[in-house]
Amino acid sequence: MLEAVSYIFIIYLFIYFIPSAIGYKKPNAKWIIGVNVLLGWTVIGWIIAMIWAVRKESKPDRSIEANQKRINKALQELEDSHKRGALSDIEYQIKRREIIFGPEEEKSGATEKIS
């Protein structure tokens, strides 16, 4: 009888720590293991830890960083050209605004008369 209880307890522990085993390589592994250990006995805590462990992680949006680097590089090149005297102050301000905010749209088509 004691042997059967021991096997059941071992199986219970194995099932109890499945979320921790799945999530141990995740960036938030400490939180997954903490929820599993502290709240896994509530079943709801175990389910939350399991969902958290198997959930696919979203990748950070690198396009924003790449765009910011591109803008910074263009601004630096523009500033270098201005310092060398290749651009006047007005040309520098216009091109700087275009780099930061994008080129201005043509305004000639916006003032058409409606018949």
C-alpha positions as CSV (number, residue, x, y, z in Angstrom):
1,M,0.0,0.0,0.0
2,L,2.8,2.4,0.9
3,E,4.5,1.6,-2.4
4,A,1.4,2.5,-4.4
5,V,1.1,5.8,-2.5
6,S,4.7,6.6,-3.3
7,Y,4.2,6.0,-7.0
8,I,1.0,8.1,-7.0
9,F,2.9,10.9,-5.2
10,I,5.8,10.7,-7.7
11,I,3.4,10.9,-10.6
12,Y,1.6,13.8,-9.0
13,L,4.9,15.7,-8.6
14,F,5.8,15.0,-12.2
15,I,2.5,16.4,-13.4
16,Y,2.7,19.3,-10.9
17,F,6.1,20.6,-12.3
18,I,5.4,20.2,-16.0
19,P,4.9,24.0,-16.5
20,S,8.2,24.6,-14.8
21,A,9.9,22.1,-17.0
22,I,8.5,23.5,-20.2
23,G,9.1,27.2,-19.2
24,Y,12.6,27.0,-17.7
25,K,14.3,28.4,-20.8
26,K,11.9,31.3,-21.2
27,P,13.0,34.9,-20.3
28,N,10.3,35.0,-17.6
29,A,11.2,31.5,-16.2
30,K,11.5,32.7,-12.6
31,W,7.9,33.9,-12.7
32,I,6.6,30.7,-14.4
33,I,8.3,28.6,-11.8
34,G,7.2,30.8,-8.9
35,V,3.5,30.6,-10.0
36,N,3.8,26.9,-10.5
37,V,5.4,26.2,-7.1
38,L,3.3,28.7,-5.1
39,L,0.0,28.5,-6.8
40,G,0.0,25.2,-8.8
41,W,-1.8,23.4,-6.1
42,T,-4.9,25.6,-6.8
43,V,-5.2,24.0,-10.3
44,I,-6.0,27.5,-11.6
45,G,-2.4,28.5,-10.8
46,W,-1.2,25.4,-12.5
47,I,-3.2,26.2,-15.6
48,I,-1.9,29.8,-15.7
49,A,1.7,28.6,-15.3
50,M,1.1,26.0,-18.1
51,I,-0.4,28.6,-20.5
52,W,2.4,31.0,-19.7
53,A,5.0,28.3,-20.3
54,V,3.7,27.1,-23.7
55,R,2.7,30.6,-25.0
56,K,4.8,31.7,-27.9
57,E,6.8,34.8,-27.1
58,S,6.3,37.9,-29.3
59,K,9.5,39.2,-30.9
60,P,10.3,42.9,-30.4
61,D,9.6,45.1,-33.4
62,R,13.0,45.7,-34.9
63,S,11.6,47.9,-37.7
64,I,11.2,50.8,-35.3
65,E,14.9,50.6,-34.3
66,A,16.1,50.2,-37.8
67,N,14.0,53.2,-38.9
68,Q,15.4,55.3,-36.1
69,K,19.0,54.3,-37.0
70,R,18.3,55.2,-40.6
71,I,16.9,58.6,-39.7
72,N,19.9,59.3,-37.3
73,K,22.4,58.4,-40.0
74,A,20.6,60.6,-42.6
75,L,20.5,63.5,-40.1
76,Q,24.2,63.1,-39.3
77,E,25.1,63.1,-43.0
78,L,23.0,66.2,-43.6
79,E,24.6,68.0,-40.7
80,D,28.1,67.1,-42.0
81,S,27.1,68.6,-45.4
82,H,25.8,71.7,-43.8
83,K,29.0,72.2,-41.7
84,R,31.1,71.8,-44.9
85,G,29.1,74.5,-46.5
86,A,27.5,72.3,-49.2
87,L,24.0,73.4,-47.9
88,S,22.7,76.8,-46.9
89,D,20.8,77.2,-43.7
90,I,17.4,77.2,-45.5
91,E,18.3,74.0,-47.5
92,Y,19.5,72.3,-44.3
93,Q,16.2,73.1,-42.5
94,I,14.1,71.9,-45.5
95,K,16.0,68.7,-45.9
96,R,16.1,68.1,-42.1
97,R,12.3,68.4,-42.0
98,E,11.9,66.0,-44.9
99,I,14.0,63.4,-43.2
100,I,12.1,63.7,-39.9
101,F,8.6,64.2,-41.2
102,G,8.8,62.8,-44.8
103,P,8.6,64.8,-48.0
104,E,5.8,67.3,-48.4
105,E,3.0,66.3,-50.8
106,E,2.3,68.5,-53.8
107,K,-0.4,71.0,-53.0
108,S,-1.5,71.8,-56.5
109,G,-4.0,68.8,-56.7
110,A,-5.5,69.6,-53.3
111,T,-7.1,72.9,-54.5
112,E,-9.2,71.7,-57.4
113,K,-12.6,73.2,-57.9
114,I,-15.6,71.1,-57.4
115,S,-18.1,71.5,-60.3
